[in-house]
Amino acid sequence: MTQASPLAPPSFPELPAIAGVTARVAKARYKNWDRCDLTYVELAEGTAVAGVTTQSKCPSPEVEWCRDAIPLGSARALVVNAGNANAFTGHRGRAAVEAIAAKVANHLGCLPSHVFISSTGVIGVPLPVDKAEAGLDAAFAAAPCGWEQAANTIGTTDTYAKGARTSAMIGGTRVELVGIIKGSGMIAPDMATMLGYIFTDAAIDPKLLQQMLSAANRRTFSCITVDSDTSTSDTVLAFASGQAGNAPLTSMDDAGADAFHAALGDLCLQLAHLVVRDGEGASKFIEISVAGAESDASAHRIAMSIANSPLVKTAIAGEDANWGRIVMAVGKAGEPADRDKLSIRFGATQVASGGLALEGYDEAPVAAHLKGQDIQIGVDLGLGEGRATVWTCDLTHGYISINADYRS
C-alpha cells in the first residue's frame, strides 16, 4: 500500500477471533504485483448470512451471484478477489464466478450457493479462472491469518487496512462482532460503494439479520460519499456463525435483540467512516448535518448535494470559508428550500441566516476550524422536522493523480 492517508487511525485495532470463522489469504497474482490478492474465509456449518449490494444497473456477476444466494440465508465460505472487478465481462465473467463457487463447494462438501464471492479492481477485464483456481488451492493449504492481513488483502487503492469491532450482551452471553472493509474511491451510496464483511459468533435468524443490516446500512454506508460515483461491485455481507451459545435471536422482541442491533449499527458506522477517511487524496473528513427539512429523505438528498459538490469539497480543501457554495448546493438539490429561512454554520460558528451573512460575522473562528482535519457543516432549512447526517471528504489534486494513473 502507498503512504497512509493523513486521516488514517494510528494503527489497526485489535480484533478478536470469531468462533466458526477462519480466514486465509494467498497470491493469485491477478495483477503484476507481489502481494496477496485472494482472501478465503471458511465458515462453520449453520452460518447465517445477510447482505446489501450495489444499485448500479451494470453490476458484476459476483454481485448477481450474491443477490441470488443471500435470500437462501446460509453460508459456508467467502472468496474475495482484489485487482480485477470481473465486471462488464459477459459470459466469461459469470463462468469464472461459477468455477470459483464449484471449486470451493467441492472442497467443503457444500452447495455452490453457500459460497459468496466478491471481486474488486479494474472493470472490463475477465477474471482469469486459472489464476483464481490456483489461488484457491494456495489458500486452502495456507495457515489461518489475522484480520489485519485479510483487510490488507481485499484492498486496491486503499492506503491502510480497515477494521473495527463491537460486542453485545444477549441474555447472559457476550457476542463479538468484527468487520473489515475496503474502499477509497468510486464511493457513493447507492447502497454503499465498497466491499465490507462483518463476522459475528451470535446465533441469529438470517431474516432478522437481514432486517438489522438493511436498517444499519441506511444510516451508515448509504450516508457516505467520496466522489459521487457508484461502483459495479459494491457488496456488504454479514455472517453469523452461531457459535457463541446465546439463545438464538429470531425477532426484535427477543431479549438482547436491541443490544445486538445497536452493536451492528455502531460497527457499520465505524467501517463507513474508515472508508471516507481513506478517500482518494483526502485531507479533511467532513460531517454535514441538515435539519429543518420537510422530511428525513429530503434532508438526506440536500446533505448529499452538499457532500457531492466539487465546489464545496475544493473550498474545504483550500480551507476557504466560502459559505455561498453551501447555499448553491442546497438550491440545486431540487428539494423544498426557502432562501430567507436558511441557516448555515461551520463548526460551532453560525455564518449565515435569513438569506444573508450574520450581522457581525467574524470569519476568524471559521478559518481556524477549517485548518483542522475534522470539519462540521450544519444547515437548517427552517421548514420542518426532517434531518440527516452524511459524511464525505475534501477534493484535492491527489484524487486526480490516483485515478489518472489507476491502470498503469
ZAMARGU-4260 file (C-alpha; in steps of 0.2 Angstrom, whole numbers, plus 5000, padded with zeros to 4 digits):
<rodrens>
0) 5000/5000/5000 | 5005/5018/4997 | 5008/5031/5011 | 4993/5031/5023 | 4980/5044/5022
5) 4983/5059/5034 | 4966/5054/5041 | 4970/5036/5045 | 4969/5030/5063 | 4986/5027/5071
10) 4985/5008/5070 | 4974/4993/5065 | 4963/4989/5080 | 4965/4973/5090 | 4951/4962/5083
15) 4946/4946/5092 | 4945/4929/5083 | 4927/4924/5079 | 4922/4906/5083 | 4917/4897/5067
20) 4926/4909/5056 | 4944/4905/5048 | 4952/4917/5036 | 4967/4913/5024 | 4975/4923/5011
25) 4985/4919/4995 | 4993/4926/4979 | 4983/4923/4964 | 4993/4937/4955 | 4978/4945/4946
30) 4989/4960/4943 | 5008/4961/4941 | 5011/4963/4959 | 5019/4953/4973 | 5006/4953/4986
35) 4991/4943/4992 | 4976/4946/4982 | 4964/4932/4986 | 4955/4931/5003 | 4946/4914/5008
40) 4936/4914/5023 | 4929/4897/5029 | 4913/4897/5039 | 4905/4884/5051 | 4890/4874/5046
45) 4874/4883/5050 | 4881/4901/5047 | 4868/4914/5043 | 4871/4927/5030 | 4863/4944/5026
50) 4869/4957/5013 | 4866/4973/5003 | 4873/4976/4986 | 4876/4990/4974 | 4861/4998/4965
55) 4871/5000/4949 | 4862/4995/4933 | 4878/4987/4927 | 4883/4975/4942 | 4896/4962/4941
60) 4892/4944/4940 | 4898/4942/4958 | 4885/4954/4964 | 4872/4945/4954 | 4878/4928/4962
65) 4877/4936/4980 | 4860/4943/4976 | 4853/4926/4972 | 4862/4917/4987 | 4858/4930/5001
70) 4839/4925/5002 | 4844/4907/5005 | 4851/4913/5022 | 4866/4900/5023 | 4884/4902/5020
75) 4900/4891/5021 | 4913/4902/5013 | 4918/4919/5006 | 4930/4922/4992 | 4937/4940/4989
80) 4947/4944/4973 | 4957/4960/4973 | 4964/4968/4957 | 4951/4963/4945 | 4932/4968/4946
85) 4927/4955/4934 | 4913/4967/4929 | 4907/4970/4911 | 4915/4954/4906 | 4900/4945/4899
90) 4898/4926/4900 | 4916/4924/4904 | 4914/4933/4920 | 4899/4923/4925 | 4908/4907/4921
95) 4923/4912/4932 | 4911/4915/4947 | 4903/4898/4944 | 4920/4890/4943 | 4926/4898/4960
100) 4910/4893/4968 | 4911/4875/4962 | 4929/4873/4967 | 4925/4879/4985 | 4909/4869/4986
105) 4919/4853/4981 | 4932/4857/4994 | 4920/4860/5008 | 4906/4847/5003 | 4893/4861/5002
110) 4881/4869/4989 | 4889/4882/4977 | 4875/4894/4983 | 4883/4893/5001 | 4899/4901/4993
115) 4899/4920/4992 | 4911/4929/4980 | 4917/4947/4978 | 4929/4955/4966 | 4936/4972/4965
120) 4948/4982/4954 | 4949/4986/4935 | 4932/4985/4926 | 4931/4976/4909 | 4944/4963/4911
125) 4938/4945/4913 | 4944/4936/4929 | 4957/4923/4924 | 4950/4906/4930 | 4967/4898/4930
130) 4974/4911/4942 | 4958/4910/4953 | 4959/4891/4955 | 4977/4891/4958 | 4975/4905/4971
135) 4961/4895/4980 | 4972/4879/4980 | 4986/4890/4989 | 4973/4897/5001 | 4966/4880/5005
140) 4984/4875/5011 | 4988/4891/5019 | 4989/4894/5038 | 4975/4904/5045 | 4978/4923/5046
145) 4973/4938/5056 | 4961/4951/5052 | 4974/4964/5048 | 4981/4953/5034 | 4964/4949/5027
150) 4959/4968/5027 | 4975/4972/5018 | 4972/4958/5005 | 4955/4964/5000 | 4961/4982/4997
155) 4965/4990/4980 | 4969/5009/4981 | 4966/5009/5000 | 4981/5017/5009 | 4978/5007/5025
160) 4969/4991/5032 | 4952/4995/5039 | 4944/4985/5053 | 4933/4988/5068 | 4924/4978/5082
165) 4910/4979/5094 | 4901/4967/5106 | 4884/4965/5114 | 4876/4955/5128 | 4862/4943/5123
170) 4855/4937/5139 | 4870/4932/5149 | 4880/4929/5134 | 4893/4941/5126 | 4894/4940/5107
175) 4908/4948/5097 | 4906/4957/5080 | 4921/4962/5069 | 4922/4969/5052 | 4934/4973/5038
180) 4931/4984/5023 | 4939/4991/5008 | 4935/5007/4999 | 4944/5023/4994 | 4937/5029/4978
185) 4921/5026/4967 | 4912/5029/4984 | 4894/5035/4983 | 4879/5027/4992 | 4868/5018/4980
190) 4870/5007/4994 | 4887/5008/4998 | 4902/5008/4986 | 4914/4996/4994 | 4917/4979/4999
195) 4913/4976/5018 | 4912/4960/5028 | 4905/4958/5045 | 4908/4942/5056 | 4899/4938/5072
200) 4898/4922/5083 | 4880/4927/5088 | 4866/4915/5084 | 4853/4924/5074 | 4839/4920/5061
205) 4845/4926/5044 | 4829/4936/5041 | 4832/4946/5057 | 4850/4948/5052 | 4845/4955/5035
210) 4832/4967/5043 | 4845/4974/5055 | 4859/4975/5042 | 4847/4984/5030 | 4842/4997/5043
215) 4861/4999/5048 | 4865/5002/5030 | 4853/5016/5028 | 4861/5026/5042 | 4879/5022/5038
220) 4885/5015/5022 | 4871/5024/5012 | 4877/5041/5021 | 4894/5042/5014 | 4902/5048/4998
225) 4919/5052/4991 | 4916/5056/4973 | 4898/5053/4969 | 4902/5038/4958 | 4894/5021/4962
230) 4904/5005/4959 | 4898/4990/4949 | 4904/4978/4963 | 4898/4985/4980 | 4894/4972/4992
235) 4892/4972/5011 | 4889/4954/5019 | 4886/4949/5037 | 4890/4932/5043 | 4884/4925/5060
240) 4892/4908/5064 | 4880/4905/5079 | 4895/4898/5090 | 4893/4910/5105 | 4880/4899/5113
245) 4867/4913/5115 | 4848/4909/5114 | 4845/4912/5095 | 4838/4929/5090 | 4823/4927/5079
250) 4813/4944/5082 | 4816/4961/5088 | 4806/4957/5103 | 4819/4944/5109 | 4830/4949/5124
255) 4846/4956/5118 | 4840/4960/5100 | 4841/4978/5103 | 4858/4977/5110 | 4864/4967/5095
260) 4856/4979/5083 | 4864/4994/5091 | 4881/4985/5091 | 4879/4981/5072 | 4874/4999/5068
265) 4890/5005/5078 | 4901/4993/5069 | 4894/4999/5052 | 4896/5017/5056 | 4914/5014/5061
270) 4918/5005/5045 | 4909/5018/5034 | 4919/5032/5042 | 4935/5022/5039 | 4931/5022/5021
275) 4928/5041/5020 | 4945/5044/5030 | 4954/5035/5016 | 4945/5044/5002 | 4957/5046/4987
280) 4968/5061/4990 | 4958/5066/5005 | 4965/5078/5018 | 4949/5083/5028 | 4935/5072/5035
285) 4918/5082/5033 | 4902/5079/5043 | 4887/5088/5035 | 4871/5089/5046 | 4855/5095/5038
290) 4840/5099/5049 | 4823/5108/5047 | 4819/5099/5031 | 4802/5094/5025 | 4806/5076/5028
295) 4821/5065/5033 | 4823/5059/5014 | 4823/5077/5008 | 4836/5082/5021 | 4847/5067/5015
300) 4846/5072/4997 | 4851/5090/5002 | 4865/5084/5013 | 4871/5073/4998 | 4870/5088/4986
305) 4882/5097/4998 | 4893/5082/5000 | 4895/5079/4982 | 4898/5097/4976 | 4916/5099/4969
310) 4915/5117/4973 | 4911/5114/4991 | 4924/5100/4993 | 4938/5110/4985 | 4933/5125/4996
315) 4936/5114/5011 | 4952/5108/5004 | 4958/5126/5002 | 4952/5130/5019 | 4941/5143/5012
320) 4925/5148/5022 | 4915/5151/5006 | 4898/5148/5013 | 4890/5154/4997 | 4894/5137/4990
325) 4884/5128/5003 | 4869/5139/4998 | 4872/5134/4980 | 4872/5116/4984 | 4856/5117/4994
330) 4847/5126/4980 | 4852/5114/4966 | 4846/5099/4976 | 4829/5100/4969 | 4821/5099/4987
335) 4810/5112/4996 | 4820/5126/5002 | 4817/5144/5007 | 4832/5156/5005 | 4826/5168/5018
340) 4824/5154/5031 | 4841/5146/5028 | 4854/5145/5042 | 4872/5139/5039 | 4886/5135/5051
345) 4904/5129/5051 | 4909/5120/5067 | 4900/5130/5081 | 4900/5146/5072 | 4884/5152/5063
350) 4889/5161/5047 | 4873/5165/5038 | 4854/5166/5042 | 4838/5173/5035 | 4845/5174/5017
355) 4862/5184/5021 | 4878/5184/5031 | 4875/5185/5050 | 4877/5203/5056 | 4894/5205/5064
360) 4900/5188/5057 | 4919/5185/5061 | 4927/5173/5049 | 4942/5170/5060 | 4935/5156/5070
365) 4928/5148/5054 | 4945/5149/5046 | 4953/5141/5062 | 4940/5127/5061 | 4944/5124/5043
370) 4963/5121/5047 | 4958/5106/5056 | 4956/5088/5049 | 4938/5085/5055 | 4926/5098/5048
375) 4907/5100/5053 | 4895/5109/5042 | 4877/5112/5048 | 4862/5118/5038 | 4845/5122/5045
380) 4831/5124/5032 | 4818/5130/5044 | 4804/5121/5036 | 4800/5105/5046 | 4807/5091/5056
385) 4817/5082/5043 | 4835/5079/5047 | 4850/5069/5041 | 4869/5067/5043 | 4881/5062/5029
390) 4900/5061/5028 | 4912/5065/5015 | 4930/5071/5012 | 4938/5085/5003 | 4943/5085/4984
395) 4962/5088/4981 | 4974/5085/4967 | 4978/5069/4974 | 4962/5062/4968 | 4966/5066/4950
400) 4983/5059/4952 | 4977/5042/4959 | 4963/5040/4946 | 4973/5046/4931 | 4986/5033/4935
405) 4974/5019/4941 | 4978/5006/4927 | 4996/5009/4925
</rodrens>
